[in-house]
Amino acid sequence: MRFRLRTLLNKVLGISYMEQHGNQLPIPAAALHDDKATELLRVWVADGKQHVAIAPGVWDDAASWGIMLVDLAKHIANAYEQTTGQNKANVLARLRAGFEGDWES
C-alpha cells in the first residue's frame, strides 16, 4: 500500500520519497546516528532552475532560519577555503554581496 501511495504522489505531485540520485550528497554521519536529526532543506538545480524541499515547521521564529543561513554561509566559506584555497573572509564577502544583490531584485 505504501509503495502505491508513494508512486501516486510521485506521478501526480512530483514528490519522491527516499529515492537515491547519483548526484545526491551523503547524509552527515552525525545525522545518521541521531534519531532526532531532521533535514531542514534540500536544494537541487534541475532543468536550469532551483528546486527546494523545505521543512518550514522546524522553528517557530523565522529568525532561526536567518541564523541557520549565516551558519551555512560559514560552512560554504570553509569548504571553498579547503577545496580552492580561497580566503574565507573573501568568500563570505562574495556570498553576502550575492545575497544582498539578489535580495534587492
MIMAR-52050 format. One record per residue (C-alpha): residue number from 1; residue in one letter; y negated, z, x negated. Coordinates in pm, 1 decimal, decimal comma, m for minus. Layout:
! residues N
<marza NUM; zadren a; y Y; z Z; x X> .
...
//
This chain:
! residues 105
<marza 1; zadren m; y 0,0; z 0,0; x 0,0> .
<marza 2; zadren r; y m247,4; z 91,8; x m275,1> .
<marza 3; zadren f; y m176,9; z m236,9; x m452,5> .
<marza 4; zadren r; y m262,4; z m432,9; x m138,1> .
<marza 5; zadren l; y m586,0; z m236,2; x m90,1> .
<marza 6; zadren r; y m689,5; z m299,4; x m449,6> .
<marza 7; zadren t; y m605,7; z m667,9; x m416,2> .
<marza 8; zadren l; y m806,8; z m688,6; x m93,9> .
<marza 9; zadren l; y m1106,9; z m510,0; x m249,8> .
<marza 10; zadren n; y m1089,4; z m740,4; x m548,7> .
<marza 11; zadren k; y m1078,8; z m1056,7; x m336,2> .
<marza 12; zadren v; y m1334,3; z m953,2; x m74,1> .
<marza 13; zadren l; y m1580,5; z m743,9; x m275,6> .
<marza 14; zadren g; y m1509,6; z m848,9; x m632,1> .
<marza 15; zadren i; y m1409,1; z m491,8; x m719,1> .
<marza 16; zadren s; y m1129,2; z m435,1; x m965,2> .
<marza 17; zadren y; y m972,1; z m101,6; x m1048,7> .
<marza 18; zadren m; y m804,1; z m14,7; x m1376,8> .
<marza 19; zadren e; y m768,6; z m374,2; x m1486,8> .
<marza 20; zadren q; y m792,1; z m446,4; x m1856,0> .
<marza 21; zadren h; y m1010,7; z m714,0; x m2011,6> .
<marza 22; zadren g; y m977,1; z m847,0; x m2364,1> .
<marza 23; zadren n; y m1339,7; z m758,8; x m2441,7> .
<marza 24; zadren q; y m1328,2; z m410,1; x m2290,1> .
<marza 25; zadren l; y m1440,8; z m129,0; x m2518,6> .
<marza 26; zadren p; y m1199,1; z 156,3; x m2582,4> .
<marza 27; zadren i; y m1232,2; z 484,6; x m2395,9> .
<marza 28; zadren p; y m1357,0; z 755,8; x m2636,7> .
<marza 29; zadren a; y m1079,6; z 992,9; x m2745,4> .
<marza 30; zadren a; y m1263,0; z 1299,4; x m2610,7> .
<marza 31; zadren a; y m1275,2; z 1141,6; x m2263,0> .
<marza 32; zadren l; y m903,9; z 1067,4; x m2272,3> .
<marza 33; zadren h; y m824,5; z 1433,6; x m2331,6> .
<marza 34; zadren d; y m1074,4; z 1587,0; x m2086,5> .
<marza 35; zadren d; y m957,1; z 1597,7; x m1725,0> .
<marza 36; zadren k; y m1317,4; z 1647,8; x m1612,8> .
<marza 37; zadren a; y m1451,9; z 1344,9; x m1803,8> .
<marza 38; zadren t; y m1645,7; z 1097,5; x m1589,4> .
<marza 39; zadren e; y m1750,5; z 742,6; x m1665,3> .
<marza 40; zadren l; y m2123,1; z 715,5; x m1588,6> .
<marza 41; zadren l; y m2174,4; z 343,3; x m1604,1> .
<marza 42; zadren r; y m2023,7; z 20,0; x m1721,3> .
<marza 43; zadren v; y m2234,2; z m282,5; x m1814,7> .
<marza 44; zadren w; y m2096,8; z m631,3; x m1867,5> .
<marza 45; zadren v; y m2254,4; z m966,6; x m1941,6> .
<marza 46; zadren a; y m2075,6; z m1232,0; x m1737,1> .
<marza 47; zadren d; y m2190,4; z m1573,0; x m1621,8> .
<marza 48; zadren g; y m2512,7; z m1517,3; x m1818,3> .
<marza 49; zadren k; y m2614,3; z m1205,7; x m1620,9> .
<marza 50; zadren q; y m2572,2; z m829,8; x m1638,6> .
<marza 51; zadren h; y m2316,8; z m676,6; x m1403,9> .
<marza 52; zadren v; y m2320,9; z m299,7; x m1363,1> .
<marza 53; zadren a; y m2090,4; z m40,1; x m1213,5> .
<marza 54; zadren i; y m2263,8; z 295,8; x m1184,3> .
<marza 55; zadren a; y m2176,7; z 646,1; x m1064,7> .
<marza 56; zadren p; y m2512,9; z 748,0; x m915,8> .
<marza 57; zadren g; y m2396,6; z 1083,6; x m781,4> .
<marza 58; zadren v; y m2323,9; z 1234,7; x m1122,6> .
<marza 59; zadren w; y m2662,1; z 1408,6; x m1138,4> .
<marza 60; zadren d; y m2893,4; z 1520,0; x m859,1> .
<marza 61; zadren d; y m3209,1; z 1478,8; x m1068,5> .
<marza 62; zadren a; y m3289,2; z 1126,0; x m1185,0> .
<marza 63; zadren a; y m3449,0; z 1275,7; x m1498,1> .
<marza 64; zadren s; y m3095,5; z 1342,9; x m1620,9> .
<marza 65; zadren w; y m3038,6; z 967,2; x m1630,0> .
<marza 66; zadren g; y m3354,3; z 935,7; x m1841,9> .
<marza 67; zadren i; y m3217,1; z 1190,8; x m2087,8> .
<marza 68; zadren m; y m2886,9; z 1001,1; x m2097,5> .
<marza 69; zadren l; y m3071,6; z 673,1; x m2166,6> .
<marza 70; zadren v; y m3256,8; z 831,5; x m2460,0> .
<marza 71; zadren d; y m2926,6; z 967,9; x m2595,2> .
<marza 72; zadren l; y m2774,8; z 622,0; x m2551,9> .
<marza 73; zadren a; y m3064,6; z 463,2; x m2742,6> .
<marza 74; zadren k; y m2999,9; z 704,0; x m3030,2> .
<marza 75; zadren h; y m2629,9; z 610,0; x m3031,0> .
<marza 76; zadren i; y m2726,9; z 242,4; x m3039,8> .
<marza 77; zadren a; y m2964,1; z 305,6; x m3331,8> .
<marza 78; zadren n; y m2687,4; z 491,7; x m3518,1> .
<marza 79; zadren a; y m2447,3; z 203,3; x m3455,4> .
<marza 80; zadren y; y m2698,1; z m51,1; x m3587,2> .
<marza 81; zadren e; y m2759,7; z 162,0; x m3895,5> .
<marza 82; zadren q; y m2386,6; z 195,6; x m3961,5> .
<marza 83; zadren t; y m2295,0; z m168,3; x m3897,5> .
<marza 84; zadren t; y m2601,2; z m358,9; x m4023,3> .
<marza 85; zadren g; y m2784,9; z m111,9; x m4246,0> .
<marza 86; zadren q; y m3098,4; z m132,6; x m4033,0> .
<marza 87; zadren n; y m3323,9; z 171,7; x m4038,5> .
<marza 88; zadren k; y m3255,8; z 395,7; x m3737,5> .
<marza 89; zadren a; y m3626,5; z 458,4; x m3670,0> .
<marza 90; zadren n; y m3699,2; z 83,8; x m3671,4> .
<marza 91; zadren v; y m3412,4; z 17,8; x m3431,7> .
<marza 92; zadren l; y m3536,4; z 290,4; x m3196,8> .
<marza 93; zadren a; y m3886,2; z 140,2; x m3207,8> .
<marza 94; zadren r; y m3746,0; z m203,6; x m3116,0> .
<marza 95; zadren l; y m3538,1; z m52,7; x m2835,5> .
<marza 96; zadren r; y m3844,2; z 122,1; x m2698,7> .
<marza 97; zadren a; y m4051,9; z m195,9; x m2723,4> .
<marza 98; zadren g; y m3785,1; z m387,5; x m2532,7> .
<marza 99; zadren f; y m3762,2; z m115,2; x m2269,6> .
<marza 100; zadren e; y m4137,5; z m92,9; x m2220,2> .
<marza 101; zadren g; y m4179,5; z m469,3; x m2220,9> .
<marza 102; zadren d; y m3915,1; z m520,7; x m1954,9> .
<marza 103; zadren w; y m4038,8; z m220,1; x m1754,9> .
<marza 104; zadren e; y m4371,2; z m396,4; x m1706,8> .
<marza 105; zadren s; y m4216,6; z m725,2; x m1588,6> .
//
